[in-house]
């Protein structure tokens, strides 16, 4: 569906702002439903991967939460405006996180464990480090304290395409999606700071004192993430005990 966009955009003369807005609107009108379906497919595949991970590591399914979203037309237009209105044929030519996922883990070590499972999964084809490197903001936080792992992966799906004349065709296609992996504490920090810090920064409003304060809070939460690893060890030990007496892994028993 989108693969030819890059080649076609090179042949397209530079468009005005109004022309690009109209082009983006047509793209969302034409492909919006398909994007939402791909986001649902991405969520299913990530949840399957998360289930495999939690079972393998003797954790409850609730220890990993997966959500997905499609960037709205409004957010897309703000992005291209910040980038100086580059000409595009398809929206995916200039915004690579049109479809995004957030994977939230109880424990920090599981962020890296999930990343390994995603790389090994047949559901995804992780992008090359040369073109889209994995960004580890947990080991190297951003200046204001943002922590997460960002990885891009191609997701395969069935694209419905209209044929010339009559009928439709279903063909295998792929699209690049961004997956963000973070802990529950990192996610809470990100949600709080996004509204009154990053949105302000996007408008050119900066405050070094606020930035330093947020970084300090993030550092304290990172310390708590390390402390919570002790809880995970205890949970897994209790899970082993339940398994020995024939009960389901974790604290929940099978219904009779």
Backbone as CSV, one residue per row, in Angstrom:
resi,resn,N_x,N_y,N_z,CA_x,CA_y,CA_z,C_x,C_y,C_z
1,UNK,0.822,-1.208,0.000,0.000,0.000,0.000,0.854,1.255,0.000
2,UNK,1.904,1.310,0.832,2.648,2.543,1.001,4.061,2.497,0.429
3,UNK,4.520,1.304,0.000,5.926,1.141,-0.332,6.402,2.050,-1.453
4,UNK,5.517,2.393,-2.406,5.945,3.173,-3.559,5.958,4.671,-3.280
5,UNK,5.515,5.058,-2.100,5.390,6.479,-1.814,6.693,7.226,-1.911
6,UNK,7.772,6.636,-1.375,9.051,7.317,-1.367,9.534,7.604,-2.772
7,UNK,9.403,6.638,-3.681,9.856,6.830,-5.043,9.015,7.887,-5.748
8,UNK,7.715,7.839,-5.503,6.833,8.764,-6.197,7.013,10.183,-5.681
9,UNK,7.320,10.326,-4.366,7.458,11.659,-3.798,8.677,12.366,-4.361
10,UNK,9.721,11.613,-4.779,10.911,12.222,-5.340,10.594,12.907,-6.661
11,UNK,9.568,12.415,-7.353,9.198,12.971,-8.644,8.172,14.091,-8.496
12,UNK,7.703,14.329,-7.270,6.674,15.324,-7.031,7.307,16.680,-6.748
13,UNK,6.828,17.716,-7.432,7.353,19.047,-7.187,6.942,19.498,-5.791
14,UNK,7.729,20.423,-5.246,7.447,20.902,-3.894,6.069,21.535,-3.847
15,UNK,5.284,21.112,-2.864,3.913,21.589,-2.735,3.810,22.668,-1.673
16,UNK,2.767,23.468,-1.760,2.526,24.500,-0.760,1.945,23.872,0.503
17,UNK,1.907,24.641,1.553,1.345,24.169,2.824,-0.099,23.705,2.638
18,UNK,-0.902,24.510,1.954,-2.312,24.155,1.756,-2.446,22.877,0.927
19,UNK,-1.592,22.714,-0.062,-1.636,21.507,-0.891,-1.257,20.268,-0.087
20,UNK,-0.278,20.420,0.824,0.136,19.294,1.664,-0.953,18.931,2.673
21,UNK,-1.626,19.937,3.217,-2.731,19.676,4.142,-3.838,18.914,3.419
22,UNK,-4.134,19.327,2.197,-5.167,18.644,1.412,-4.739,17.214,1.099
23,UNK,-3.470,17.017,0.780,-2.970,15.674,0.475,-3.055,14.776,1.706
24,UNK,-2.680,15.312,2.875,-2.761,14.534,4.110,-4.204,14.165,4.431
25,UNK,-5.116,15.101,4.226,-6.533,14.837,4.488,-7.048,13.724,3.592
26,UNK,-6.643,13.722,2.318,-7.062,12.659,1.406,-6.487,11.314,1.830
27,UNK,-5.235,11.335,2.302,-4.598,10.094,2.753,-5.375,9.488,3.916
28,UNK,-5.702,10.309,4.914,-6.427,9.790,6.079,-7.837,9.352,5.701
29,UNK,-8.454,10.042,4.767,-9.792,9.644,4.328,-9.738,8.296,3.609
30,UNK,-8.687,8.095,2.825,-8.573,6.867,2.038,-8.078,5.694,2.877
31,UNK,-7.097,5.933,3.756,-6.433,4.829,4.438,-6.675,4.780,5.953
32,UNK,-7.467,5.717,6.469,-7.655,5.787,7.917,-8.158,4.494,8.533
33,UNK,-9.162,3.876,7.914,-9.720,2.632,8.450,-8.688,1.508,8.397
34,UNK,-7.930,1.449,7.321,-6.914,0.410,7.199,-5.817,0.592,8.244
35,UNK,-5.450,1.844,8.520,-4.445,2.114,9.551,-4.932,1.634,10.919
36,UNK,-6.194,1.880,11.216,-6.757,1.442,12.491,-6.736,-0.082,12.591
37,UNK,-7.019,-0.764,11.489,-6.996,-2.224,11.489,-5.579,-2.760,11.688
38,UNK,-4.603,-2.084,11.087,-3.206,-2.504,11.277,-2.796,-2.297,12.736
39,UNK,-3.245,-1.196,13.336,-2.940,-0.940,14.743,-3.523,-2.042,15.629
40,UNK,-4.738,-2.499,15.309,-5.345,-3.603,16.059,-4.536,-4.883,15.878
41,UNK,-4.072,-5.121,14.654,-3.252,-6.298,14.379,-1.934,-6.222,15.144
42,UNK,-1.322,-5.046,15.165,-0.080,-4.856,15.920,-0.299,-5.147,17.399
43,UNK,-1.430,-4.688,17.931,-1.728,-4.927,19.347,-1.871,-6.414,19.639
44,UNK,-2.562,-7.132,18.750,-2.735,-8.577,18.933,-1.385,-9.287,18.924
45,UNK,-0.535,-8.937,17.972,0.766,-9.589,17.860,1.657,-9.282,19.058
46,UNK,1.607,-8.057,19.531,2.409,-7.702,20.702,1.877,-8.385,21.963
47,UNK,0.559,-8.512,22.071,-0.016,-9.191,23.234,0.345,-10.674,23.238
48,UNK,0.397,-11.281,22.054,0.831,-12.676,21.977,2.289,-12.804,22.418
49,UNK,3.118,-11.875,21.979,4.528,-11.878,22.370,4.669,-11.657,23.868
50,UNK,3.876,-10.733,24.415,3.930,-10.456,25.849,3.461,-11.664,26.656
51,UNK,2.430,-12.370,26.159,1.943,-13.551,26.865,3.025,-14.619,26.919
52,UNK,3.702,-14.829,25.792,4.793,-15.809,25.760,5.888,-15.419,26.749
53,UNK,6.176,-14.129,26.816,7.232,-13.666,27.717,6.849,-13.876,29.181
54,UNK,5.628,-13.490,29.544,5.226,-13.607,30.952,5.146,-15.067,31.391
55,UNK,4.670,-15.937,30.517,4.629,-17.362,30.848,6.039,-17.910,31.040
56,UNK,6.935,-17.502,30.174,8.317,-17.991,30.234,9.037,-17.504,31.482
57,UNK,8.638,-16.329,31.982,9.321,-15.741,33.137,8.483,-15.807,34.414
58,UNK,7.452,-16.641,34.400,6.635,-16.879,35.599,6.088,-15.580,36.187
59,UNK,5.479,-14.788,35.293,4.857,-13.532,35.682,3.392,-13.555,35.268
60,UNK,2.535,-12.803,35.942,1.129,-12.753,35.521,1.005,-11.985,34.211
61,UNK,-0.027,-12.251,33.459,-0.229,-11.552,32.190,-0.320,-10.045,32.395
62,UNK,-0.810,-9.644,33.572,-0.963,-8.219,33.859,0.372,-7.493,33.998
63,UNK,1.465,-8.232,34.069,2.782,-7.613,34.249,3.245,-6.866,33.006
64,UNK,2.571,-7.092,31.887,2.899,-6.377,30.648,1.591,-5.899,30.014
65,UNK,1.490,-4.608,29.782,0.291,-4.029,29.173,0.648,-3.448,27.807
66,UNK,-0.182,-3.723,26.810,0.069,-3.273,25.445,-1.074,-2.389,24.962
67,UNK,-0.746,-1.242,24.410,-1.734,-0.382,23.755,-1.154,0.103,22.425
68,UNK,-2.021,0.405,21.470,-1.582,0.929,20.187,-2.425,2.138,19.807
69,UNK,-1.916,2.915,18.877,-2.666,4.073,18.399,-2.217,4.445,16.992
70,UNK,-3.082,5.145,16.283,-2.754,5.730,14.989,-2.625,7.233,15.198
71,UNK,-1.535,7.809,14.739,-1.355,9.253,14.889,-2.484,9.972,14.164
72,UNK,-3.127,10.889,14.839,-4.258,11.600,14.260,-3.786,12.551,13.154
73,UNK,-4.720,12.960,12.314,-4.399,13.912,11.252,-3.847,15.202,11.852
74,UNK,-4.436,15.654,12.949,-3.974,16.875,13.605,-2.521,16.730,14.067
75,UNK,-2.201,15.594,14.709,-0.839,15.366,15.188,0.131,15.248,14.016
76,UNK,-0.313,14.598,12.935,0.532,14.465,11.749,0.873,15.838,11.186
77,UNK,-0.121,16.700,11.073,0.108,18.031,10.517,1.030,18.862,11.411
78,UNK,0.918,18.706,12.722,1.816,19.422,13.636,3.254,18.950,13.442
79,UNK,3.408,17.625,13.214,4.733,17.057,13.003,5.377,17.614,11.748
80,UNK,4.663,17.604,10.633,5.244,18.093,9.384,5.451,19.609,9.421
81,UNK,4.618,20.311,10.185,4.818,21.750,10.351,6.130,22.015,11.081
82,UNK,6.387,21.226,12.148,7.645,21.377,12.891,8.852,21.048,12.025
83,UNK,8.646,20.182,11.021,9.734,19.784,10.127,9.849,20.685,8.900
84,UNK,9.059,21.745,8.866,9.159,22.693,7.757,8.354,22.329,6.521
85,UNK,7.300,21.530,6.677,6.410,21.121,5.595,7.154,20.449,4.436
86,UNK,7.841,19.334,4.683,8.483,18.592,3.584,7.429,17.979,2.670
87,UNK,7.712,17.939,1.383,6.774,17.362,0.424,6.724,15.843,0.569
88,UNK,5.540,15.265,0.479,5.365,13.822,0.587,4.281,13.375,-0.367
89,UNK,4.334,12.114,-0.724,3.257,11.509,-1.516,2.309,10.786,-0.574
90,UNK,2.862,9.840,0.214,2.110,9.200,1.291,2.563,9.788,2.622
91,UNK,1.667,9.803,3.589,2.023,10.319,4.912,3.171,9.537,5.533
92,UNK,3.274,8.249,5.195,4.334,7.401,5.736,5.705,7.756,5.186
93,UNK,5.773,8.606,4.155,7.062,9.030,3.623,7.814,9.908,4.627
94,UNK,7.075,10.684,5.427,7.723,11.678,6.283,7.511,11.425,7.779
95,UNK,6.558,10.574,8.127,6.320,10.240,9.541,6.346,8.726,9.689
96,UNK,7.354,8.227,10.382,7.548,6.774,10.490,6.773,6.153,11.651
97,UNK,6.258,6.973,12.563,5.504,6.426,13.697,4.010,6.689,13.535
98,UNK,3.542,6.613,12.294,2.119,6.830,12.047,1.293,5.843,12.875
99,UNK,1.805,4.606,12.987,1.208,3.612,13.873,2.220,3.338,14.985
100,UNK,1.780,3.457,16.212,2.693,3.273,17.339,2.101,2.374,18.401
101,UNK,2.979,1.767,19.175,2.559,0.900,20.276,3.325,1.269,21.530
102,UNK,2.675,1.091,22.667,3.323,1.299,23.960,3.224,0.001,24.752
103,UNK,4.366,-0.501,25.183,4.435,-1.715,25.988,4.922,-1.306,27.378
104,UNK,4.071,-1.495,28.374,4.387,-1.067,29.740,4.597,-2.292,30.627
105,UNK,5.766,-2.364,31.224,6.150,-3.508,32.063,6.191,-3.111,33.532
106,UNK,5.886,-4.053,34.397,6.010,-3.790,35.823,7.464,-3.552,36.218
107,UNK,8.373,-4.304,35.614,9.759,-4.310,36.070,10.722,-3.926,34.948
108,UNK,11.786,-3.201,35.306,12.688,-2.633,34.311,13.414,-3.704,33.505
109,UNK,13.803,-4.806,34.118,14.495,-5.860,33.377,13.605,-6.447,32.278
110,UNK,12.310,-6.428,32.499,11.393,-6.998,31.517,11.300,-6.139,30.253
111,UNK,11.670,-4.855,30.349,11.712,-4.015,29.149,12.719,-4.588,28.155
112,UNK,13.871,-4.988,28.683,14.900,-5.565,27.815,14.531,-6.994,27.399
113,UNK,13.872,-7.712,28.299,13.425,-9.055,27.959,12.400,-9.035,26.840
114,UNK,11.443,-8.099,26.907,10.441,-7.975,25.845,11.084,-7.579,24.521
115,UNK,12.092,-6.709,24.584,12.784,-6.303,23.365,13.406,-7.519,22.676
116,UNK,14.012,-8.416,23.442,14.604,-9.624,22.873,13.523,-10.511,22.243
117,UNK,12.376,-10.633,22.909,11.289,-11.457,22.378,10.739,-10.858,21.082
118,UNK,10.651,-9.542,21.021,10.165,-8.882,19.811,11.123,-9.128,18.649
119,UNK,12.416,-9.055,18.934,13.415,-9.277,17.887,13.384,-10.715,17.369
120,UNK,13.058,-11.669,18.258,13.028,-13.076,17.864,11.690,-13.497,17.254
121,UNK,10.655,-12.703,17.467,9.313,-13.085,17.041,9.167,-13.063,15.526
122,UNK,8.404,-14.014,14.993,8.081,-14.027,13.564,7.037,-12.972,13.207
123,UNK,6.430,-12.381,14.222,5.417,-11.360,13.982,6.011,-10.070,13.428
124,UNK,7.282,-9.819,13.750,7.887,-8.533,13.444,9.218,-8.701,12.715
125,UNK,9.566,-7.684,11.956,10.887,-7.601,11.347,11.499,-6.286,11.809
126,UNK,12.342,-6.374,12.836,12.923,-5.166,13.417,13.793,-4.466,12.384
127,UNK,13.627,-3.150,12.268,14.342,-2.374,11.260,15.848,-2.387,11.510
128,UNK,16.589,-2.170,10.456,18.046,-2.148,10.534,18.532,-1.042,11.462
129,UNK,19.587,-1.332,12.211,20.147,-0.328,13.104,20.701,0.875,12.347
130,UNK,21.058,0.671,11.072,21.609,1.776,10.286,20.530,2.788,9.921
131,UNK,19.359,2.313,9.592,18.281,3.210,9.181,17.407,3.654,10.354
132,UNK,17.123,2.742,11.267,16.265,3.052,12.413,16.836,2.362,13.653
133,UNK,17.876,2.906,14.247,18.509,2.250,15.395,17.588,2.194,16.609
134,UNK,17.769,1.145,17.414,17.059,1.061,18.692,17.592,2.161,19.603
135,UNK,16.693,2.941,20.167,17.087,4.031,21.056,16.782,3.634,22.499
136,UNK,17.823,3.524,23.298,17.673,3.111,24.691,17.778,4.333,25.602
137,UNK,16.618,4.934,25.888,16.577,6.086,26.785,16.470,5.668,28.249
138,UNK,16.471,4.352,28.505,16.520,3.901,29.895,17.961,3.972,30.391
139,UNK,18.875,3.461,29.593,20.295,3.538,29.959,20.844,4.956,29.799
140,UNK,20.343,5.660,28.781,20.789,7.034,28.539,19.565,7.932,28.452
141,UNK,19.055,8.407,29.589,17.830,9.218,29.596,18.025,10.538,28.864
142,UNK,16.913,11.082,28.361,16.956,12.415,27.788,17.186,13.439,28.890
143,UNK,17.507,14.649,28.491,17.939,15.670,29.443,16.920,15.930,30.548
144,UNK,15.639,15.877,30.205,14.596,16.128,31.205,14.212,14.872,31.969
145,UNK,14.835,13.727,31.636,14.576,12.513,32.393,13.717,11.477,31.703
146,UNK,13.352,11.694,30.449,12.518,10.715,29.747,13.264,9.394,29.620
147,UNK,12.566,8.292,29.961,13.153,6.957,29.885,12.198,6.014,29.163
148,UNK,12.724,5.284,28.197,11.976,4.273,27.451,12.919,3.686,26.406
149,UNK,12.509,2.571,25.826,13.222,1.996,24.686,12.345,2.175,23.462
150,UNK,12.919,2.718,22.381,12.188,2.904,21.133,12.768,1.970,20.079
151,UNK,11.894,1.211,19.420,12.335,0.303,18.371,11.330,0.360,17.214
152,UNK,11.838,0.346,15.990,10.978,0.322,14.815,10.955,-1.091,14.239
153,UNK,9.767,-1.524,13.848,9.625,-2.871,13.281,8.577,-2.859,12.176
154,UNK,8.836,-3.630,11.136,7.864,-3.791,10.059,6.844,-4.848,10.459
155,UNK,5.579,-4.548,10.216,4.485,-5.474,10.503,3.819,-5.848,9.183
156,UNK,3.670,-7.136,8.945,3.041,-7.618,7.717,1.529,-7.718,7.915
157,UNK,0.779,-7.323,6.900,-0.685,-7.375,6.975,-1.238,-7.587,5.569
158,UNK,-2.520,-7.876,5.478,-3.193,-8.055,4.187,-3.810,-6.732,3.752
159,UNK,-3.340,-6.213,2.637,-3.835,-4.946,2.117,-4.894,-5.184,1.051
160,UNK,-6.016,-4.497,1.193,-7.099,-4.596,0.213,-6.906,-3.498,-0.828
161,UNK,-6.701,-3.897,-2.081,-6.441,-2.938,-3.139,-7.471,-3.081,-4.251
162,UNK,-7.904,-1.922,-4.771,-8.871,-1.908,-5.862,-8.162,-2.236,-7.167
163,UNK,-8.780,-3.078,-7.970,-8.222,-3.423,-9.270,-8.783,-2.483,-10.331
164,UNK,-8.034,-2.306,-11.404,-8.524,-1.486,-12.496,-9.714,-2.205,-13.128
165,UNK,-10.794,-1.516,-13.200,-12.012,-2.146,-13.701,-12.893,-2.555,-12.533
166,UNK,-13.064,-3.857,-12.343,-13.906,-4.358,-11.255,-13.097,-5.225,-10.304
167,UNK,-13.599,-5.342,-9.086,-13.035,-6.260,-8.116,-11.940,-5.653,-7.261
168,UNK,-11.514,-6.448,-6.294,-10.458,-6.046,-5.382,-9.449,-7.183,-5.269
169,UNK,-8.292,-6.853,-4.742,-7.250,-7.848,-4.547,-6.699,-7.707,-3.135
170,UNK,-6.419,-8.824,-2.484,-5.798,-8.818,-1.154,-4.350,-9.271,-1.325
171,UNK,-3.418,-8.374,-1.002,-2.001,-8.669,-1.222,-1.226,-8.438,0.070
172,UNK,-0.166,-9.222,0.308,0.669,-9.012,1.503,1.384,-7.667,1.412
173,UNK,1.330,-6.904,2.463,2.014,-5.613,2.533,2.667,-5.481,3.899
174,UNK,3.469,-4.463,4.060,4.103,-4.222,5.352,4.190,-2.729,5.606
175,UNK,4.240,-2.371,6.869,4.341,-0.969,7.258,5.220,-0.875,8.500
176,UNK,6.003,0.188,8.561,6.900,0.402,9.689,6.122,1.000,10.862
177,UNK,6.276,0.414,12.029,5.605,0.887,13.243,6.641,1.144,14.329
178,UNK,6.351,2.096,15.196,7.244,2.359,16.325,6.682,1.694,17.583
179,UNK,7.552,0.991,18.312,7.174,0.343,19.563,7.990,0.971,20.683
180,UNK,7.311,1.503,21.683,7.972,2.078,22.857,7.771,1.138,24.038
181,UNK,8.851,0.818,24.725,8.814,-0.092,25.872,9.306,0.661,27.092
182,UNK,8.548,0.617,28.172,8.927,1.349,29.386,8.316,0.687,30.610
183,UNK,8.769,1.091,31.783,8.193,0.564,33.018,6.941,1.355,33.381
184,UNK,6.218,0.823,34.358,4.995,1.489,34.811,5.309,2.870,35.403
185,UNK,6.410,2.961,36.149,6.800,4.244,36.729,7.253,5.218,35.646
186,UNK,7.993,4.730,34.668,8.424,5.588,33.564,7.226,6.076,32.758
187,UNK,6.231,5.217,32.611,5.033,5.575,31.866,4.249,6.661,32.599
188,UNK,4.137,6.531,33.922,3.436,7.534,34.716,4.143,8.885,34.619
189,UNK,5.484,8.860,34.718,6.272,10.090,34.593,6.038,10.725,33.227
190,UNK,6.039,9.906,32.168,5.860,10.421,30.826,4.491,11.047,30.616
191,UNK,3.449,10.421,31.157,2.098,10.956,30.999,1.954,12.313,31.687
192,UNK,2.540,12.432,32.877,2.422,13.677,33.632,3.196,14.805,32.953
193,UNK,4.417,14.525,32.534,5.273,15.580,31.993,4.905,15.966,30.567
194,UNK,4.268,15.075,29.842,3.965,15.353,28.432,3.089,16.591,28.285
195,UNK,2.090,16.708,29.159,1.122,17.789,29.016,1.733,19.158,29.280
196,UNK,2.521,19.298,30.379,2.963,20.635,30.738,4.452,20.892,30.473
197,UNK,5.122,19.919,29.852,6.531,20.160,29.524,6.793,19.994,28.033
198,UNK,6.541,18.810,27.496,6.886,18.558,26.102,6.012,19.342,25.132
199,UNK,4.723,19.512,25.456,3.865,20.316,24.585,4.300,21.773,24.601
200,UNK,4.713,22.257,25.784,5.216,23.632,25.881,6.522,23.781,25.105
201,UNK,7.393,22.763,25.228,8.673,22.797,24.522,8.463,22.820,23.019
202,UNK,7.456,22.099,22.537,7.161,22.073,21.104,6.760,23.449,20.592
203,UNK,6.262,24.297,21.478,5.863,25.652,21.105,6.978,26.662,21.366
204,UNK,8.166,26.158,21.712,9.305,27.038,21.928,9.434,27.567,23.340
205,UNK,8.639,27.018,24.261,8.693,27.457,25.661,9.582,26.494,26.449
206,UNK,10.653,26.995,27.020,11.575,26.153,27.786,11.802,26.732,29.172
207,UNK,12.110,25.857,30.107,12.392,26.268,31.481,13.441,25.316,32.033
208,UNK,14.679,25.766,32.148,15.775,24.920,32.600,15.569,24.416,34.024
209,UNK,14.969,25.246,34.880,14.723,24.821,36.259,13.703,23.687,36.305
210,UNK,12.655,23.821,35.514,11.645,22.762,35.447,12.262,21.492,34.877
211,UNK,13.086,21.640,33.864,13.733,20.488,33.250,14.612,19.756,34.253
212,UNK,15.362,20.514,35.067,16.224,19.902,36.074,15.395,19.198,37.143
213,UNK,14.279,19.803,37.519,13.402,19.189,38.522,12.828,17.870,38.015
214,UNK,12.373,17.869,36.753,11.804,16.650,36.175,12.846,15.548,36.066
215,UNK,14.067,15.924,35.742,15.156,14.944,35.663,15.425,14.341,37.032
216,UNK,15.340,15.156,38.070,15.548,14.664,39.441,14.457,13.677,39.836
217,UNK,13.213,14.002,39.510,12.099,13.092,39.800,12.290,11.776,39.051
218,UNK,12.692,11.869,37.787,12.923,10.672,36.982,14.017,9.801,37.587
219,UNK,15.068,10.425,38.111,16.154,9.666,38.744,15.651,8.914,39.978
220,UNK,14.790,9.559,40.761,14.249,8.909,41.957,13.369,7.715,41.570
221,UNK,12.573,7.892,40.535,11.724,6.789,40.078,12.562,5.638,39.522
222,UNK,13.686,5.978,38.900,14.579,4.935,38.393,15.134,4.106,39.550
223,UNK,15.392,4.765,40.673,15.841,4.042,41.865,14.758,3.113,42.383
224,UNK,13.512,3.567,42.340,12.399,2.726,42.784,12.196,1.536,41.836
225,UNK,12.450,1.743,40.541,12.362,0.637,39.587,13.340,-0.476,39.966
226,UNK,14.529,-0.090,40.401,15.520,-1.091,40.813,15.052,-1.819,42.077
227,UNK,14.450,-1.072,42.987,13.949,-1.676,44.216,12.841,-2.685,43.929
228,UNK,11.987,-2.360,42.962,10.872,-3.247,42.624,11.332,-4.585,42.053
229,UNK,12.574,-4.670,41.610,13.089,-5.939,41.114,13.067,-7.007,42.210
230,UNK,13.188,-6.584,43.472,13.116,-7.531,44.593,11.724,-8.157,44.676
231,UNK,10.710,-7.347,44.364,9.346,-7.859,44.375,9.162,-8.906,43.288
232,UNK,9.767,-8.663,42.121,9.654,-9.640,41.041,10.282,-10.978,41.440
233,UNK,11.436,-10.909,42.094,12.103,-12.137,42.541,11.210,-12.910,43.515
234,UNK,10.551,-12.181,44.424,9.660,-12.818,45.391,8.457,-13.446,44.693
235,UNK,7.902,-12.718,43.743,6.748,-13.227,43.006,7.093,-14.515,42.282
236,UNK,8.233,-14.532,41.618,8.630,-15.720,40.865,8.884,-16.908,41.791
237,UNK,9.385,-16.629,42.980,9.593,-17.689,43.960,8.264,-18.282,44.401
238,UNK,7.273,-17.428,44.644,5.941,-17.900,45.027,5.298,-18.672,43.872
239,UNK,5.566,-18.220,42.647,5.049,-18.924,41.480,5.610,-20.338,41.407
240,UNK,6.893,-20.510,41.721,7.513,-21.842,41.745,6.839,-22.731,42.783
241,UNK,6.526,-22.147,43.952,5.869,-22.915,45.013,4.487,-23.379,44.573
242,UNK,3.746,-22.512,43.894,2.406,-22.879,43.437,2.488,-23.984,42.383
243,UNK,3.501,-23.906,41.519,3.666,-24.919,40.482,3.957,-26.287,41.093
244,UNK,4.735,-26.309,42.160,5.107,-27.568,42.802,3.909,-28.300,43.384
245,UNK,2.910,-27.562,43.802,1.731,-28.207,44.396,0.593,-28.325,43.379
246,UNK,0.935,-28.141,42.099,-0.040,-28.384,41.043,-0.996,-27.256,40.781
247,UNK,-0.673,-26.072,41.233,-1.535,-24.918,40.988,-1.001,-24.123,39.800
248,UNK,-1.850,-23.246,39.290,-1.472,-22.412,38.151,-0.345,-21.466,38.550
249,UNK,0.492,-21.099,37.592,1.574,-20.157,37.873,0.992,-18.854,38.404
250,UNK,1.694,-18.277,39.361,1.232,-17.035,39.958,0.278,-17.313,41.102
251,UNK,-0.593,-16.355,41.382,-1.481,-16.475,42.531,-2.880,-16.945,42.160
252,UNK,-3.211,-16.981,40.887,-4.562,-17.355,40.481,-4.640,-18.858,40.220
253,UNK,-5.622,-19.495,40.779,-5.832,-20.913,40.587,-6.787,-21.163,39.421
254,UNK,-6.733,-22.342,38.846,-7.654,-22.718,37.793,-9.061,-22.831,38.367
255,UNK,-10.035,-22.408,37.590,-11.408,-22.555,38.033,-11.848,-23.985,37.881
256,UNK,-12.531,-24.510,38.870,-13.016,-25.879,38.833,-14.337,-25.968,38.102
